[in-house]
Amino acid sequence: MNQLMLQDGIHYLKINGIMHWCKVAGTAHNTVPLIIVHGGPGG
């Protein structure tokens, strides 16, 4: 089974040509990640 190894820090992802900012914290705890998405300004 392949697993993606996350690293703490600020990261940028390009999805459908748009850059998205994300922050990863707490990887040392080896738990399931919580992902929060919002609509942004005016969204």
Secondary structure as UniProt FT lines:
FT   STRAND          9..15
FT   TURN            16..17
FT   STRAND          18..24
FT   HELIX           27..29
FT   TURN            41..42
//
